[in-house]
């Protein structure tokens, strides 16, 4: 019964994670005439969504830091609460800066999150399927955001 519950959580998490990529694809869909959000620039919507997700990931790390003890590494137990603030700081900076420079702060923030994920995976905090999902999501998001930045910096 416990294994079935774990399997359901796994597939629900994967589905939500993959569906969460849709807002990152909106600017491409808009360019191809597939979506039209009236006067809203989809890139701005995508940036604000990225800021929200980066804050969410910061909250995940904060939650982990107060709910688990990482075996054989008391330094990481003390560092994780401090490290959990870093993605949030990049998200806040992305709110403050303009001229699409905020995309760079989002990219760096997501890459920092991936480094934290890899460290947590190394200490067996994450399951194999979760780290594979996070790697895939990070590659897609970072690639799209860099693509948008390159295209927007020419404007």
N, C-alpha and C positions, 0 to 999 in steps of 0.2 A: 504494500500500500504506500509506503514512504517513497519507494522508487518511482511509482506512478505519479505521485505528487511532484517529485523532483523533475520528472520528464515533462509534465505540464508546464511547470515554471520555466523550464529551459525553452520550450517552443513558444510560449507566450513572450518571453524576453526577446528571443530572436525575431519574432514577428514585429514586435513593437520597435525594436532597434532598426530593422530594415525599413519599416514604414516611416521612421523618423528621418530617413534620408530624403523623403519627398520634398520638404521645404528647401533643401540644398539644390535640388534640381529645378526649382521654379524659374530662375532666370533663363536657363536653357530652354525650358518649355515656353516661356514668354517670347523669347527670340524666334522660336519656330512657330509662333502663333497658336500654341496649344492652350495657353491660359491668358486671361486678361483681367487684371485686378483694378480696372478703372484708372484712377490717377496714382495708385500706389506703385512705386518702383519695386519690383520683386527682389532686386538685389538688397534693398533696404530691409525688406521683410526677412530675407535670408540672413542678413547680418544680425538683426535683432533676435532671430531664432537661435543663431549660433551663440550669441551672448547668453541667452536663457539656458541653453544646453551646457555651456561652460560653467555657469553657476550651479546647475543641477549636479554636474560631475564633482564640483567642489564639495557640495553637500553630501554626496556619496562617500567621499574620502573622510569627511568630518564624521559621518555616521560610523564608518568602519573604525575610525580612531578611538571612538568612545565605547565601542561595543565588543572589540576583540583584543586579545593579546597575541602578538605575533611571537611564536615560539622562538626561543634562543636569541632574541634580539631586542633587548630592552631599549637600546638607542632608538630603534625604529618606533617603538611604542611611544616614545616621547616626541619624536620628530614628526610623526604622521599628522597630529593636530595642526602643527605649524605649516607643514607642507600642504595641507588641505586648503589653506587660504590662498595659495599661489594662483590656482586657476581662477578664483574669484577676482583677484587683483588684475589679472589680464583681461577679464570680462569687463570690469569697471573701466579700465584704461580704454578698451574698445568703445565704450560709451562716450568717453571724453574726446578722443581724437576724431579728426574729420578727414575729408578727401580720400576716403576709402583706405586710409592707413590703418583703420580699425580692423581690416581684414588680416593684416599682418599680425596684429596682436591676438586675433582669434586663432590663427594658424599656430603661432608659438604656444598659446595656451593649450590647444588640443595636443600638440606634440609633448608638452610637459605632462599632460594627463596620461599620455601613452607611456611615458617613462615611468610614472608612478604606478600605472597598471602592471608594467613588466616587473617592477620591484615587488609589488604585492603578489604577483603570480609566482615569482621566485620563492617567496616565503609561504607559498601554498594557501594564500588567502582566497585566490580565485580558482575556479575550476577550468579545465582545458577548453570547454566549449565557450566559456565567457571570454577568455583572453583572445580566442580566435575571432569571436564576434567583434570585440573592441578593436582588434588590429584591422579588420576589414572596414569597420565604420570609420576609423581614423584615416585610413588611406584614402577612402572615397571623399570624405569631408575635406581633408587637407588638399587633395588634388583639385577638387572643384573650387575651393576658396582661392588657391593660387591662380587657377585659370581665370577666375573672375577678376582678381587683382590685376593680372597682366592685361586683360581686355579693357578694364576700366582706367588703367594708368595711361593708356594711349589717348583717352578722350580729352 
